[in-house]
Amino acid sequence: MKKEINIVWLKRDIRSQDHQPLYEAEQAAIPYVIIYCFEPNLISYPDVSLRHLRFIYHSILDLNKSLEVFGRKVIVFHNDAIRVFQYLNTLNFKIATIFSYQESGTEITWQRDKEISTYLKGQRIEWREYQKNGVIRGIRNRQGWDKYWYTTMSMPVLRNNYTKQTILQFENPFPLNDDFEAELLQYPEYFQPAGEIYAWKYLNSFVEKRGKDYHRFISKPRESRTSCTRLSPYLAFGNLSIRQAVRFIKSHPNFSFNKRAFTGAITRMKWHDHFIQKFEVECAYEKRCINKGYELLERKINSGHLIKWKTGQTGFPLVDACMRCLHTTGWINFRMRAMVVSFLCHHLDQDWRTGAYHLAKLFLDYEPGIHYPQIQMQAGTTGVNIIRIYNPLKQSKDHDPKGIFIKKWVPELQNVPEQFIHEPNNMTTLDESFCGVKIGVDYPRPIINLSEAGKKASLKIWGHRKNELVRLEKNRIVKTHVRPNSRKK
Ligand SMILES: Cc1cc2nc3c(=O)[nH]c(=O)nc-3n(C[C@H](O)[C@H](O)[C@H](O)COP(=O)(O)OP(=O)(O)OC[C@H]3O[C@@H](n4cnc5c(N)ncnc54)[C@H](O)[C@@H]3O)c2cc1C
């Protein structure tokens, strides 16, 4: 008779603690292997970039360090998960159960999961999927969601204990090839380091000292880099669970001294699940407007403007600084994300889909469930939220008054005096010669007339709210995604 084994399939949950699939595999008391699949079908999708794969790989290496003493390690395959399961099923073991978390991903991950589910059923292999964070599968509306979230967060974190196990020997026909692995091993120093150990370092430093000014600096492009939690990539790839973060912050002795700041961070962790819950219910939001009525809004692609937006060459210093900073570091704060999307969709009058994958690739913390609903909120295509058109000039003066952030990321403007840093285009030739920069040559002139574009955008997007389909859709969206206590009477 074949020896029985179980499999723990890691996806966006690369950690050793508060991990239910690993916990259940230990409880089952039969040998198990832990696997991760770099799936060509998924990694060639337009939302994935090398920075994400590097973060994942380094998270796995970090996890392996914790597992080493138990004789365990994550087995990494470079093939689609279905092929990996088919292969594992040919070995001299009988696969009893596959343990994993539910994934609230893009449509391609749902299709993958459906294919795997059909295959496993046919092979009489059980697949147990567990709820991830506070996101509930199969709900039709938000009745009771808030209460359930708080209940989930108040439950103790799972303490994972590991037994020693001799490594189950089998050949891996789908290893990472040497070139790919060499690429993954390189890790640019500007990115937040990956893995559970660093996740806890960031969490600790937030509660110990960085977080006290969280609420004051949250919208500042420079200061927020230190005062925000910076947990997003760790939460996105599951180096940390939401519950671990929430409980740690809440129970820390510094909580009572920093109530406003820390409560603000916890509220956003609830938003994390709230947004992913929307996507769990309707992953089509990756590709179509949340409010179908906005599909009728006409927007002509302007590829010249798009390239300038993507490369940080719009002539609006704060927008350009943000885009360039993202290229190098993979992170900007919420307000700046909202501003660059608002600029793209409103001032440049471009469809949100023209920038969605580009930003997904740049964000080290790319999380589909937050990303697409947030982009659509900023683009004004939900039809339920207040539409905010962020004026990049005002944002610049309010949140980077001395232009320190701008000068770091747009070095051409290094010597531009404070009075012109937000609008270098206003300099005279004499001013330009004083600071050694020629606008239109060294740094672009603004690609649009800001105030005209802002007015036009406002009329267009607000005007479209009166559309019949937009109004009909609004009712559907409120019923499905809005928590009863947040609905306007
Ligand atoms: C257009 C756009 C796209 C975005 N795409 C992503 C994305 O792909 N991945 C991602 O994690 N966040 C995304 N956000 C939300 C937010 O900007 C980031 O979560 C935040 O800047 C991450 O930094 P932090 O960890 O220091 O956040 P903190 O402010 O310290 O918040 C703590 C955690 O709460 C969650 N959170 C914070 N703000 C939000 C929010 N507005 N909505 C939902 N959850 C939130 C995140 O998990 C974050 O790590 C996006 C926002 C916008 C406007």
The ligand as a MOL file (V3000), in Angstrom:
LIG
                    3D

  0  0  0     0  0            999 V3000
M  V30 BEGIN CTAB
M  V30 COUNTS 53 58 0 0 0
M  V30 BEGIN ATOM
M  V30 1 C -4.8290 53.4920 -6.3500 0
M  V30 2 C -4.4590 52.7470 -5.1100 0
M  V30 3 C -3.9620 51.4700 -5.2010 0
M  V30 4 C -3.6290 50.7570 -4.0520 0
M  V30 5 N -3.1090 49.4870 -4.1820 0
M  V30 6 C -2.7540 48.8020 -3.0770 0
M  V30 7 C -2.1980 47.4970 -3.1930 0
M  V30 8 O -2.0390 46.9540 -4.2890 0
M  V30 9 N -1.8400 46.8520 -2.0470 0
M  V30 10 C -2.0240 47.4250 -0.8160 0
M  V30 11 O -1.6710 46.7930 0.2040 0
M  V30 12 N -2.5620 48.6500 -0.6940 0
M  V30 13 C -2.9300 49.3620 -1.7720 0
M  V30 14 N -3.4640 50.6120 -1.6300 0
M  V30 15 C -3.8190 51.1050 -0.2840 0
M  V30 16 C -2.7560 51.9130 0.4740 0
M  V30 17 O -2.2680 52.9470 -0.2860 0
M  V30 18 C -1.6110 51.0280 0.9650 0
M  V30 19 O -2.1300 49.8990 1.6470 0
M  V30 20 C -0.7100 51.7460 1.9480 0
M  V30 21 O -0.2000 52.9120 1.3730 0
M  V30 22 C 0.4120 50.8050 2.3620 0
M  V30 23 O 1.3010 51.4150 3.2610 0
M  V30 24 P 1.3430 51.0010 4.8040 0
M  V30 25 O 1.4650 49.5320 4.9390 0
M  V30 26 O 2.3540 51.8180 5.4790 0
M  V30 27 O -0.1350 51.4230 5.2420 0
M  V30 28 P -0.7440 51.8820 6.6180 0
M  V30 29 O -1.3850 53.2050 6.4100 0
M  V30 30 O 0.2280 51.7640 7.7000 0
M  V30 31 O -1.9490 50.8500 6.8360 0
M  V30 32 C -1.7760 49.5370 7.3900 0
M  V30 33 C -2.3310 48.5060 6.4310 0
M  V30 34 O -3.7100 48.7480 6.1900 0
M  V30 35 C -4.0410 48.4480 4.8320 0
M  V30 36 N -4.4820 49.6770 4.1710 0
M  V30 37 C -4.0000 50.9260 4.3490 0
M  V30 38 N -4.6930 51.8020 3.6020 0
M  V30 39 C -5.6190 51.0820 2.9410 0
M  V30 40 C -6.6400 51.4220 2.0180 0
M  V30 41 N -6.8560 52.6710 1.6490 0
M  V30 42 N -7.4190 50.4400 1.5180 0
M  V30 43 C -7.2360 49.1560 1.8970 0
M  V30 44 N -6.2910 48.7790 2.7730 0
M  V30 45 C -5.4940 49.7200 3.2820 0
M  V30 46 C -2.7690 47.9160 4.1770 0
M  V30 47 O -2.7620 46.5100 4.2640 0
M  V30 48 C -1.6850 48.5230 5.0570 0
M  V30 49 O -0.4900 47.7720 5.0460 0
M  V30 50 C -3.8110 51.3500 -2.7770 0
M  V30 51 C -4.3140 52.6430 -2.6940 0
M  V30 52 C -4.6410 53.3360 -3.8490 0
M  V30 53 C -5.1730 54.7260 -3.7350 0
M  V30 END ATOM
M  V30 BEGIN BOND
M  V30 1 1 1 2
M  V30 2 1 2 3
M  V30 3 2 2 52
M  V30 4 2 3 4
M  V30 5 1 4 5
M  V30 6 1 4 50
M  V30 7 2 5 6
M  V30 8 1 6 7
M  V30 9 1 6 13
M  V30 10 2 7 8
M  V30 11 1 7 9
M  V30 12 1 9 10
M  V30 13 2 10 11
M  V30 14 1 10 12
M  V30 15 2 12 13
M  V30 16 1 13 14
M  V30 17 1 14 15
M  V30 18 1 14 50
M  V30 19 1 15 16
M  V30 20 1 16 17
M  V30 21 1 16 18
M  V30 22 1 18 19
M  V30 23 1 18 20
M  V30 24 1 20 21
M  V30 25 1 20 22
M  V30 26 1 22 23
M  V30 27 1 23 24
M  V30 28 2 24 25
M  V30 29 1 24 26
M  V30 30 1 24 27
M  V30 31 1 27 28
M  V30 32 2 28 29
M  V30 33 1 28 30
M  V30 34 1 28 31
M  V30 35 1 31 32
M  V30 36 1 32 33
M  V30 37 1 33 34
M  V30 38 1 33 48
M  V30 39 1 34 35
M  V30 40 1 35 36
M  V30 41 1 35 46
M  V30 42 1 36 37
M  V30 43 1 36 45
M  V30 44 2 37 38
M  V30 45 1 38 39
M  V30 46 1 39 40
M  V30 47 2 39 45
M  V30 48 1 40 41
M  V30 49 2 40 42
M  V30 50 1 42 43
M  V30 51 2 43 44
M  V30 52 1 44 45
M  V30 53 1 46 47
M  V30 54 1 46 48
M  V30 55 1 48 49
M  V30 56 2 50 51
M  V30 57 1 51 52
M  V30 58 1 52 53
M  V30 END BOND
M  V30 END CTAB
M  END
